[in-house]
Amino acid sequence: MSNTATPAAPLLDYVTSCALPTPWAQFTLHAFVEHSTGKEHLAMALGDIDSGEPVLARVHSECLTGDVLFSQRCDCGAQLEGALKRIAAEGRGVLLYLRQEGRGIGLVNKIRAYRLQEAGADTVEANLQLGFHADARNYELCLPMLEQFGIRQVKLMTNNPRKIDALTRLGIEVTERVPLLVNRNAFNTGYLDTKQAKLGHMMSPQAALVPEDGEL
C-alpha cells in the first residue's frame, strides 16, 4: 500500500478575468467558482502584485445592503469604497470579494436579523437568536485566491482580528494592519460599538497588529 498522501481537492476554480474601470482606477476583475457551493467569488487587482513584495489587500465579505443599496446601518459599503481608493492611490493591491452575506448567514437571514435589531437586539444577539454563530464567515478561500496571484505577504486593510488570525493560520503573512475606520454615523454607532465590544474589532489606529493567542 502506498504511503503517498492524496493531494487535497481544490476549493475553487479560477475562471477568467476582464478590465474593470472604476472612478479611481482601472482594475482587473478575476472570477472564481467555489466547488462546494457553486458561489462565484471575485478579486479586483491593480498593478504588479506578483513581485514578492507585501501587497496592500482587503478581504471583503459581500454586503448587498451596504455595498449596493447604500445602507447606513453598517460601514461595509464605505469600507469597500475606501479600500479601492487606497489601492488606487498606492497603484498596487488586491481586494478579495467573498460571497458570504450577513457574516455568513445569507441575505434573507440578515434581514431577519435586522428586524430583531429593530426590536432591541444588537447584531451579535440577533444572529444568536436566529440560531447562528455571531460571525459564521470562513476565510479558507483566501489562500487559493491569493496563491493565484503569487501573493504570500499582505498589508491587510481591516479592523477585524479574526481576519488577521485566519490569514496567518493559512500561511499568509500579514506584515501590516491598515486600519479602515469609515462612516460612523447616527444609524450604525451601536453596530460599530458591538463590533468592538463583542467581536474584538480594533477601532483605533493604534490597536495591535496581531492578537495574542486566546484573545479571539
Order of alpha helices (4+ residues) and beta strands (2+ residues): beta-beta-beta-beta-alpha-beta-alpha-alpha-alpha-alpha-beta-alpha-beta-alpha
